[in-house]
Amino acid sequence: MKEIHLAFVGSGNWARKYHFPALAWLREREPGLVLRGIHSLDAETAQQVADEYGFQRVYPTLDDLLADETVNAYAVAVSPAALPAVMARLMARPLPVFSEKPPGLSAAAAEELSRLVTVPNVVAFNRRFIPLNNRFKELVDETPDIYFVEAHFFRHNRQDPAFVVETSIHWINYAEYLFGPIADVQTETFPHPTNDTQVRVVRLTFASGLRGLLKIFPCTGAQGERMEVHSPSRALFLEGPLWADPGRIIIEENDGHPVLHLQKIIRREIPGNGDGPEIVERGIVGEYEEFFAAVRTGAATRSNFQNAVNTMRVAELIEQG
């Protein structure tokens, strides 16, 4: 098995909470994974990370990282504003790259990155890698004649100024994973009654012609990521895993009785697996597993800079209203 000598850029809170534990978990199971080094503007934190997770060295600068000829893959977890400049530096030595989402702050930045990064790559839209979400995709793929979908992205007291592009973009990207590119959006935006955030109700038209609705509520009583799918004989409901909630899938379909008023609805439930490590159930491990497979084989990935461009375009249009 080809060894992967990974260099990591960044040491922020998200990387410390999810990325480094996922890499440590994988290193125990993949002898070919070497945590070669880490670079961060916060050198003290980088050294702490290196000591805790077994990175072999700390790179004082990106130039030092690029000069390390043993490195054959990059992972990057920096702010969206910093990402284009960091990626431009790294692509001076084009190696396979894993990047935290979103790809920049705008659709224009995402388009530029999609042209710049031509090596195997993964953009960490982790909803595409959550085990329960992928079971839901299997059910969607086997359901004929889907005619409408509805998605909910709810949070409690999130007053981020770029909430759509930086956070609820996850559910836009997951919807495109399920149903293909979104071709058109019509957004109704109205102010929240008690703060300066915006409530968004978005009519979606996918390139396939499928219609849908997306509700983005950053400040409501619920916190959840939900998807419902309708066909003439079956409805699918996903309550996506979120924090300690393992989520579940509900399947409702008729029993196929030829007499309509005698039909019965069969209801099944598939619970999320709340027993596994959070880094597995949240898709973080899955992202890296797919990336490492791409490093070794050059295989295509489910989430990359190229298919993130349309997601960014849609998110930007929704945020602008």
Protein Blocks (a to p, Z undefined) as FASTA:
>chain_A
ZZdddddedjdfklmmmmmmmmmmmmmmmmkbccfbacdfblmlmmmmmmmnopabdcfb
fklmmmmmkbgbdcddddfklmmmmmmmmmmmccdddddddedjbfklmmmmmmmmmcdc
ddddfklmgmklmmmmmmmmmpghiabdcdddddehiabfklmmmmmmmmmmmmmmmnop
afbdcddddddfkbcbdcdddddddfkopacdddddfbdfbdcdddddddfkbccddddd
ehjbnbjadddddehiablklpccddddddddfkbcfklmnommmmmmmmmmmmmnopac
fbdfklmmmmmmmmmmmmnZZ
